[in-house]
Amino acid sequence: VQNGVDHTAPGDTVLLQPGIYNEIINFNGKNIVIGSLTLITGDPIYMPYTIIDGNQNGYVVTFENGENTSILSAFTIQNGLSTNDGGGIHCKNNSNQSTTNL
């Protein structure tokens, strides 16, 4: 997933097929969309079978560089880790993204 994020341009979509993705993701200031097949089919069946697993290596998803139109939607986030707060999604530095159906 991170490789897809790294190679996107503003407004692009990273579409996840069902499966378990063992990694952590950083939007790196990019205003993009990351989501499951639910985004294009409207069928919520894909959400529990499309999983980003942080493997307890830190925040599963990070918004930290002012992302203001980014969207994170329609999948499962699990096994994040933080010593100070929740380990699922970390937002800072004026990020104003949208998260839905997680």
N, C-alpha and C positions, 0 to 999 in steps of 0.2 A: 504494500500500500504506500509506504513512504517513497519508494522509487517512483510510483505514479505521481504522487504529490510533487516530488522534486522536478518532474518533467512537464508540469502543467503551466498554462498561461492563465491570466485572470479570466474567470468565467467558465473555465473547463470543468468537467465532471469526471471524477474517479468512481467508476461503477464496480462494485464488488460482487463477484459470484458467490454463491453459498460455499461456506467452508470456514475453517478456523485460521486466522491470520495472527501468528505469534510475533507481535512487534509492538512498538510504541510509535505514535505518529505526532509530528509537529507540522502545523500548517505553514510555518515559516513566513507569515505575513501574506500568504496568498489568499485571495478571495475566490475560492473554488467551492465545489460541492463534492462531498464524499457520501456515498450511500449504496444500499443494496439494490437488487433488481426490483424491489417494491417501488422505487422511484419511477420506473418506466412502465411497470405492469399495474400498479395500484393494488397488488395482492400482498397482504401483510404476511403471508406464509413464509416469505424469505427472511424476515427479521430474526427469528430465533435460530436460524441455521446459518446466518452470516455473522460471524463473531470476530471481534478484534480482542485478542487476549494479550494483556500487558506482561504476562508471565512474572508479575511482581518485580518488574525492573524500573518502575517509576510511574508517572502519570501515563495513562493509556493514550490520551489525546491532549495536545497542548496548543492553545491559542495564545501567542505572546507578543505579536508584533502588529497590533492594531487592525487585525482582520475585521472588516466591518460589513461584509456581505457574504461571508462564508456560511455554508450549510453543512451540517453533519446530521444524517438522517437514516432511519430505517434499518438498524442492525443492533446487535448486542455488544456491549462493552463489559469486559470482566477482567479480574485479577490485576488491577492497578495497585500501586503502592506509594504511600507518602507518609513521612514521619510527622507531618504537621497538620494535614487536612486530608480530604478525600482523594483517592488515587485514580478516579475515573477520568474526569475532564478538568483540566487546569486552564484558567483564563486570567490574563493580566495585560497590562499596558494598553488600556483602552480598547480591548477587543470587544466587538459587539456582534457576535455570530448568532446563528440560529441553530438550535438543536431540537430535533423532533423524532418521536417514535424510537427512542433508544431504550 
